[in-house]
Amino acid sequence: MELKKIFNIKTEQDFLNASLKTFRYQYENVEIYRKFVDFLNVNPDEVDSLAKIPFLPIEMFKNHQILDKNVAADLYFQSSGTTQMNLSRHFIVDPELYEESIYKSFEQFIGKPEDFIFLGLLPSYLEKQHSSLIYMVDYLMKKSGKPENGYFLYNHAELFDLLNKLQDKKVILFGVSFALLDFLDYCHAEQSEESFNFPENLIVIETGGMKGRKEEMTKDELLKILQEGLKTDKIYSEYSMTELLSQAYSLGNNEYECPNWMRIMVRNAEDPLAYEKEGRTGAINIIDLANIHSCSFIATQDLGKITGDKFQVLGRIDHSDIRGCSLLVS
């Protein structure tokens, strides 16, 4: 497989051809995926469209090593969660491929990383090892090379002071949702309205993740609170997960766009082999062609809908940790 060719995809036919080639490669070389396809009685020779490709339930990453038999991997990313939970592991054969995916997605939707200062308010991820999100932000900071780049745990006063000093700079604040809300609580409890002097060019990129730390709210509610509290309409969102090597971005209105080597499909939540029409809510399937050495076809437990060339994320399927396909769990 010529891995870097995925970044040259321009048309839907290019994407289909690359997806079918990837499907056949992974059927032959990723044992768990091949067993899953065989269990569904799918003949790989008859797969000639995206809708016919089987999507591996994301839970499989919790119980199995999803890895190309021809390679080895020392690096892996691990999902967040409590110590009592099975945590997903995604083994990474080619970190440079992940880094190129990070760079090209960011450049397509936001701009060149070299132009920005990056600040990270990601406490729950910094406190755990093997975070794909921290790897991503680390890489963007490295490409940026700005001396002001840095992470913040719970030192909200330090972050507040720094933002006030960067008035004329292009600043991106990556933040997990609950941490951004905690920062807002600090700002309004400890600082006066007159002391807010955040950069005019401030972009906030929220990465999701209440994880029970805050009362759950809709994405629209969260975005409105952050816009009003941080005094910027540039509240963007990033959508990815441990099991992916690509990111979709929303530049507002909870509407995400994928890079050219990534696609979203919305399946029927009750019939995983049927797909919903545009505008109807269902469960999100993801094609990530950067996942060449694991599985590029993943059935998530997120709910969403497609609107034109964008998609929305609307929450989680209830009881997602105990529902879904139990095949191969033992």
C-alpha positions in Angstrom: 0.0 0.0 0.0 1.3 3.4 -0.9 0.2 5.2 2.2 0.8 8.8 1.4 -1.5 8.6 -1.7 -4.5 9.0 0.6 -3.6 12.6 1.0 -4.0 13.1 -2.8 -7.6 12.0 -2.9 -9.7 14.6 -4.8 -12.8 12.9 -6.1 -15.5 10.6 -4.7 -14.2 8.0 -7.2 -10.7 8.3 -5.8 -12.1 7.8 -2.3 -14.1 4.8 -3.4 -11.1 3.2 -5.1 -8.9 3.8 -2.1 -11.5 2.5 0.3 -12.1 -0.8 -1.6 -8.3 -1.3 -1.9 -7.9 -0.7 1.8 -10.8 -3.0 2.6 -9.3 -5.9 0.7 -5.9 -5.3 2.2 -7.3 -5.3 5.8 -9.4 -8.3 5.1 -6.3 -10.2 4.1 -4.0 -8.9 6.8 -5.9 -7.9 9.9 -7.1 -11.1 11.6 -9.9 -9.7 13.8 -11.3 -7.8 10.9 -11.3 -10.8 8.6 -13.0 -12.9 11.3 -15.7 -10.2 11.7 -16.3 -10.0 7.9 -16.5 -13.8 7.7 -18.9 -14.0 10.6 -21.2 -11.7 8.6 -21.0 -14.0 5.6 -19.7 -11.2 3.5 -17.9 -12.3 0.4 -15.1 -9.7 -0.1 -15.1 -10.2 -3.8 -18.7 -8.9 -3.9 -17.9 -5.7 -2.0 -18.0 -3.0 -4.6 -19.4 0.1 -2.8 -18.9 1.8 0.6 -22.3 0.6 1.8 -21.2 -3.0 1.4 -18.1 -2.7 3.5 -18.5 -4.1 7.0 -17.7 -1.7 9.8 -15.9 -3.1 12.8 -17.6 -2.3 16.2 -15.4 0.1 18.0 -15.6 -2.0 21.2 -13.3 -4.5 19.5 -10.4 -2.2 20.3 -11.0 -2.9 24.0 -10.6 -6.6 23.8 -8.3 -7.3 20.8 -5.1 -6.1 19.2 -6.4 -4.7 15.8 -3.1 -4.8 13.9 -1.8 -5.7 10.4 0.0 -9.1 10.7 2.9 -7.8 8.6 4.1 -5.1 11.0 4.9 -4.5 14.7 4.1 -1.5 16.8 5.6 -0.2 20.0 3.6 3.0 20.2 -0.1 2.8 21.1 -2.8 5.2 22.1 -5.2 4.4 24.9 -8.7 5.7 25.5 -9.5 7.6 28.7 -11.6 6.0 31.4 -11.5 4.7 34.9 -9.2 2.0 36.0 -12.1 -0.4 36.3 -12.9 -0.2 32.6 -11.5 -2.0 29.6 -9.6 0.7 27.7 -9.3 0.7 24.0 -5.8 0.5 22.5 -4.8 1.6 19.0 -1.4 0.5 17.9 0.5 2.9 15.7 2.9 1.5 13.2 3.8 4.8 11.4 3.8 7.9 13.6 4.8 10.0 10.6 1.6 9.1 8.8 -0.4 10.3 11.8 1.6 13.5 12.0 1.0 14.2 8.3 -2.7 13.5 8.8 -2.7 16.0 11.8 -0.9 18.7 9.8 -3.0 18.4 6.6 -6.3 18.4 8.4 -5.4 21.3 10.5 -4.1 23.3 7.6 -7.2 22.5 5.5 -9.7 23.8 8.1 -7.8 26.2 10.4 -4.5 27.3 8.8 -0.8 26.6 9.0 0.3 25.5 12.6 3.4 27.7 12.2 1.2 30.8 12.4 -0.3 30.1 15.8 0.5 30.0 19.5 -1.0 26.8 21.0 -2.3 26.6 24.6 -3.7 23.3 26.0 -6.3 23.1 28.7 -6.5 19.3 28.7 -6.1 18.1 32.3 -7.8 14.8 32.1 -5.6 13.8 29.1 -2.4 15.2 30.5 -2.8 13.1 33.6 -2.9 9.9 31.6 -0.4 8.3 29.3 -0.8 7.3 25.7 -3.3 10.0 24.7 -3.7 10.6 21.0 -5.0 14.1 21.7 -1.9 15.1 23.6 0.3 13.6 20.9 -1.6 15.7 18.4 -1.3 19.0 20.4 2.3 18.2 21.1 3.0 17.9 17.4 1.1 21.1 16.6 3.2 22.9 19.3 6.4 21.5 17.8 5.5 22.7 14.3 4.5 26.1 15.7 7.7 26.5 17.7 6.4 29.5 19.6 7.9 30.1 23.1 4.4 30.8 24.6 3.1 27.4 23.7 2.2 25.3 26.8 -0.3 23.3 28.8 -2.3 24.2 31.8 -3.7 21.8 34.4 -5.8 23.6 37.0 -3.7 26.8 37.1 -6.5 29.0 35.7 -5.0 32.2 37.0 -1.8 31.6 35.0 -3.8 30.9 31.8 -6.0 34.0 32.4 -2.9 36.2 32.7 -1.2 34.7 29.7 -4.2 35.2 27.5 -4.4 38.9 28.6 -0.7 39.3 27.4 -1.2 37.8 23.9 -3.6 40.5 22.7 -2.1 40.9 19.2 -1.2 37.2 18.7 -3.0 34.4 16.8 -3.8 32.0 19.7 -5.5 28.6 19.7 -6.7 27.3 23.0 -7.4 23.5 22.8 -9.7 22.5 25.7 -11.7 19.5 26.9 -15.2 20.7 27.5 -15.4 20.4 31.3 -12.0 22.2 31.7 -13.1 25.1 29.5 -16.3 25.4 31.7 -14.1 25.3 34.8 -11.9 28.0 33.4 -15.0 30.1 32.7 -16.2 29.6 36.3 -12.8 30.8 37.6 -12.9 33.9 35.2 -16.3 35.1 36.3 -15.8 34.3 40.0 -12.3 35.7 40.4 -11.9 38.3 37.7 -13.8 41.5 36.9 -15.4 42.1 33.5 -12.9 45.0 33.0 -9.9 42.7 33.4 -10.9 40.5 30.3 -8.5 41.4 27.5 -8.2 38.2 25.6 -6.7 38.2 22.0 -9.1 39.4 19.3 -7.8 36.5 17.2 -8.4 33.9 19.9 -9.7 30.6 18.6 -11.0 28.0 21.0 -11.1 24.4 19.9 -13.2 22.2 22.2 -12.5 18.5 22.0 -15.6 17.2 23.7 -15.4 15.1 26.9 -17.6 15.8 29.9 -16.8 12.3 31.2 -19.2 12.9 34.1 -17.3 15.9 35.3 -20.1 18.4 34.5 -23.8 18.2 34.0 -24.3 17.0 30.4 -25.6 19.6 27.9 -26.1 19.7 24.2 -23.3 20.8 22.0 -25.3 23.9 21.0 -25.7 24.9 24.7 -21.9 24.4 25.3 -20.9 26.5 22.3 -23.2 29.3 23.3 -21.8 29.3 26.9 -18.3 29.4 25.6 -18.9 32.1 23.1 -20.5 34.4 25.6 -18.1 33.6 28.4 -14.8 33.9 26.4 -16.1 36.7 24.3 -15.3 35.2 21.0 -17.5 33.7 18.2 -14.6 31.5 17.1 -15.5 28.4 19.2 -14.5 25.5 17.0 -14.7 21.8 17.7 -12.5 18.8 16.8 -13.9 15.3 16.4 -11.7 12.3 16.6 -11.0 9.4 19.0 -8.3 7.0 20.1 -9.2 4.5 17.3 -8.7 7.1 14.5 -5.7 8.8 13.0 -7.7 11.6 11.4 -9.7 14.6 12.6 -12.8 16.3 11.5 -13.3 20.0 12.4 -16.3 22.2 13.0 -16.0 25.9 12.5 -19.3 26.6 14.1 -22.9 25.4 14.4 -21.8 21.9 15.4 -21.3 21.1 11.7 -18.1 19.1 11.0 -16.2 18.6 7.8 -13.9 15.7 7.1 -10.5 15.8 5.3 -10.5 14.1 1.9 -9.3 10.7 3.2 -12.0 10.5 5.9 -15.8 10.0 5.6 -18.8 9.7 7.8 -21.8 7.4 7.1 -24.9 7.2 9.3 -26.3 3.7 9.9 -29.6 2.7 11.4 -29.1 2.4 15.1 -31.2 -0.8 15.2 -30.0 -2.4 11.9 -26.3 -1.9 11.6 -26.3 -3.0 7.9 -28.8 -0.3 6.8 -28.1 3.4 6.3 -30.1 6.5 7.1 -31.0 9.1 4.5 -29.4 12.5 4.7 -30.9 14.5 7.6 -32.0 11.5 9.6 -30.3 10.7 12.9 -28.5 7.4 13.3 -25.2 5.9 14.5 -22.0 7.1 13.0 -19.7 4.9 10.9 -16.3 6.3 10.1 -13.9 5.6 7.2 -10.4 6.7 8.1 -8.0 5.7 5.4 -5.0 6.8 7.5 -5.8 3.7 9.7 -4.2 1.4 7.1 -2.4 -0.8 9.7 -5.4 -1.3 12.0 -9.0 -0.9 10.7 -10.2 1.9 8.5 -13.9 1.0 8.9 -15.2 1.7 12.4 -18.8 1.6 13.7 -18.9 4.0 16.6 -21.5 4.5 19.4 -22.0 8.2 18.5 -25.2 9.5 17.2 -25.2 11.9 14.3 -26.7 13.0 11.0 -25.4 14.1 7.6 -26.4 17.5 6.1 -24.9 18.1 2.7 -21.2 17.7 2.8 -21.1 18.2 6.6 -22.2 16.2 9.6 -23.4 16.8 13.2 -22.6 14.8 16.3 -25.7 14.6 18.5 -24.7 12.4 21.5 -24.1 8.8 22.4 -26.2 5.7 22.0 -27.6 4.7 25.3 -25.8 1.9 27.1 -23.1 1.9 24.4 -20.7 -0.1 26.5 -23.1 -3.1 26.8 -24.9 -2.9 23.5 -23.7 -3.6 20.1 -21.9 -6.6 18.6 -20.6 -9.1 21.2 -18.7 -11.1 18.5 -15.1 -11.8 19.4 -15.3 -10.2 22.8 -14.0 -13.2 24.6 
